[in-house]
Amino acid sequence: MAALSCHTVTLNFQFSTLNSQLSTYIIMDLFERVSEDIKTAMKAKDKVALETLRNIKKVFLEAKTAPGANDTLTDDAALKIMQKLMKQGKDAAEIYIQQGRQDLADAELAQVKVIEVYLPKQMSAEELEAALKEIIAETGATSGKDMGKVMGVASKKLAGLAEGRAISAKVKELLG
């Protein structure tokens, strides 16, 4: 019986180690993809993609080494980082356009296009409206007073599929 117990512990340890290695591979998937694409951009001499991917990797590394991160970066966290970078790029391009600097706006939008490759496909306006109508029905919202309740649910359900700004505008429109 003691020998059987010893083997069980060994198998559990090996299984645990395998799970740890597998989860590390899954966690590093987006990070590794960006790293590989940096090499591809270097070989292709694609300056825009290279600059953008290096920036993404820098932000990923900062997030991995932040206090409390335990030297890991989940795909969810990586996607949130990329969404934030995309939003920053779009906002910067908008400001450049307002300031009459189309050249700088074009550079920002080119970087946004590189980032979009790594993000899930965004919902169309029709898909967003249908999803929000369903959420409004779920929450029982009837007026603008219920917007916070709807936004809480919508932000969680539609994370990564639509921008918060678009969700908010459509909820206001639907609730009147």
C-alpha positions as CSV (number, residue, x, y, z in Angstrom):
1,M,0.0,0.0,0.0
2,A,2.9,2.4,0.8
3,A,4.4,1.7,-2.7
4,L,1.1,2.5,-4.4
5,S,0.9,5.7,-2.4
6,C,4.4,6.7,-3.5
7,H,3.6,6.1,-7.2
8,T,0.4,8.2,-6.8
9,V,2.4,11.1,-5.5
10,T,4.9,10.8,-8.3
11,L,2.2,10.6,-11.0
12,N,0.4,13.6,-9.4
13,F,3.6,15.6,-9.4
14,Q,4.3,14.7,-13.1
15,F,0.7,15.6,-14.1
16,S,0.9,18.8,-12.1
17,T,4.2,19.7,-13.8
18,L,2.8,18.9,-17.2
19,N,-0.3,21.1,-16.5
20,S,2.0,23.9,-15.4
21,Q,4.0,23.7,-18.6
22,L,0.8,23.5,-20.7
23,S,-0.7,26.5,-19.0
24,T,2.5,28.5,-19.5
25,Y,2.4,27.7,-23.2
26,I,-1.3,28.8,-23.3
27,I,-0.5,32.0,-21.3
28,M,2.4,32.8,-23.5
29,D,0.6,32.2,-26.8
30,L,-0.2,35.9,-27.7
31,F,3.2,37.0,-26.3
32,E,5.0,34.4,-28.3
33,R,3.0,35.3,-31.4
34,V,4.0,38.9,-31.1
35,S,7.6,37.9,-30.6
36,E,7.6,35.7,-33.7
37,D,5.9,38.4,-35.7
38,I,8.7,40.8,-34.7
39,K,11.2,38.5,-36.4
40,T,8.9,38.3,-39.5
41,A,8.6,42.1,-39.6
42,M,12.4,42.5,-39.3
43,K,12.9,40.1,-42.2
44,A,10.3,41.9,-44.3
45,K,11.8,45.3,-43.3
46,D,8.3,46.4,-42.4
47,K,9.1,49.4,-40.2
48,V,5.6,50.2,-39.1
49,A,4.8,46.6,-38.0
50,L,8.2,46.3,-36.4
51,E,7.9,49.5,-34.4
52,T,4.3,48.6,-33.3
53,L,5.1,45.0,-32.3
54,R,8.2,46.1,-30.4
55,N,6.0,48.6,-28.5
56,I,3.4,45.9,-27.8
57,K,6.1,43.5,-26.5
58,K,7.5,46.3,-24.3
59,V,4.1,46.9,-22.7
60,F,3.6,43.1,-22.3
61,L,7.0,42.8,-20.5
62,E,6.1,45.8,-18.3
63,A,2.8,44.1,-17.4
64,K,4.5,40.7,-16.7
65,T,7.1,42.3,-14.4
66,A,4.7,44.5,-12.5
67,P,4.3,43.9,-8.8
68,G,1.8,41.1,-8.2
69,A,1.9,39.8,-11.8
70,N,4.0,36.8,-10.8
71,D,5.9,37.0,-14.1
72,T,2.9,35.9,-16.0
73,L,0.6,37.5,-18.6
74,T,-2.8,35.9,-19.4
75,D,-4.2,36.2,-22.9
76,D,-7.1,38.2,-21.4
77,A,-4.7,40.7,-19.9
78,A,-2.7,40.9,-23.2
79,L,-5.9,41.5,-25.1
80,K,-6.9,44.3,-22.7
81,I,-3.4,45.9,-23.2
82,M,-3.8,45.7,-27.0
83,Q,-7.3,47.2,-26.9
84,K,-5.9,50.0,-24.8
85,L,-3.0,50.6,-27.2
86,M,-5.5,50.6,-30.1
87,K,-7.7,53.1,-28.4
88,Q,-4.7,55.3,-27.6
89,G,-3.7,55.2,-31.3
90,K,-7.2,56.1,-32.5
91,D,-7.4,58.9,-30.0
92,A,-4.0,60.3,-31.0
93,A,-4.9,60.1,-34.7
94,E,-8.1,62.0,-34.0
95,I,-6.1,64.8,-32.2
96,Y,-3.6,64.9,-35.0
97,I,-6.4,65.4,-37.5
98,Q,-7.9,68.2,-35.5
99,Q,-4.5,69.8,-35.4
100,G,-4.1,69.5,-39.2
101,R,-1.3,66.9,-39.0
102,Q,-2.6,64.2,-41.3
103,D,0.9,62.7,-41.7
104,L,1.1,61.9,-38.0
105,A,-2.5,60.7,-38.0
106,D,-1.7,58.3,-40.9
107,A,1.3,56.9,-38.9
108,E,-0.9,56.3,-35.8
109,L,-3.7,54.7,-37.9
110,A,-1.1,52.4,-39.6
111,Q,0.0,51.2,-36.1
112,V,-3.7,50.7,-35.2
113,K,-4.1,48.4,-38.2
114,V,-1.2,46.3,-37.0
115,I,-2.7,46.0,-33.5
116,E,-6.2,45.1,-34.9
117,V,-4.8,41.9,-36.4
118,Y,-4.4,40.5,-32.9
119,L,-7.8,41.5,-31.6
120,P,-11.1,39.6,-32.0
121,K,-13.3,40.9,-34.8
122,Q,-15.4,43.8,-33.6
123,M,-19.2,43.6,-33.7
124,S,-21.0,45.4,-36.4
125,A,-23.5,48.1,-35.4
126,E,-26.4,45.7,-36.0
127,E,-24.8,42.9,-33.9
128,L,-24.1,45.4,-31.1
129,E,-27.7,46.7,-31.1
130,A,-29.1,43.1,-31.0
131,A,-26.8,42.1,-28.2
132,L,-27.6,45.3,-26.2
133,K,-31.4,44.7,-26.7
134,E,-31.0,41.3,-25.3
135,I,-29.0,42.6,-22.3
136,I,-31.6,45.3,-21.7
137,A,-34.3,42.7,-21.7
138,E,-32.3,40.5,-19.3
139,T,-31.7,43.4,-16.8
140,G,-35.3,44.7,-17.2
141,A,-34.0,48.2,-17.9
142,T,-36.7,50.7,-19.1
143,S,-35.1,54.1,-18.9
144,G,-31.9,56.1,-18.8
145,K,-31.9,55.6,-15.0
146,D,-31.0,52.0,-15.6
147,M,-28.0,52.7,-17.8
148,G,-25.5,51.8,-15.1
149,K,-27.1,48.4,-14.6
150,V,-27.1,47.7,-18.4
151,M,-23.5,49.0,-18.9
152,G,-22.2,46.8,-16.1
153,V,-23.5,43.6,-17.8
154,A,-22.8,44.8,-21.3
155,S,-19.2,45.7,-20.5
156,K,-18.5,42.2,-19.2
157,K,-20.4,40.4,-21.9
158,L,-19.1,42.4,-24.8
159,A,-15.5,42.9,-23.6
160,G,-13.2,42.9,-26.6
161,L,-16.0,42.7,-29.1
162,A,-17.0,46.4,-29.0
163,E,-15.5,49.6,-27.7
164,G,-16.9,51.0,-24.5
165,R,-17.7,54.3,-26.2
166,A,-19.8,52.5,-28.8
167,I,-21.6,50.4,-26.2
168,S,-22.4,53.5,-24.1
169,A,-23.7,55.5,-27.1
170,K,-25.9,52.7,-28.2
171,V,-27.3,52.0,-24.7
172,K,-28.2,55.7,-24.4
173,E,-29.9,55.6,-27.7
174,L,-31.9,52.4,-26.9
175,L,-32.9,53.6,-23.4
176,G,-33.8,57.0,-24.6
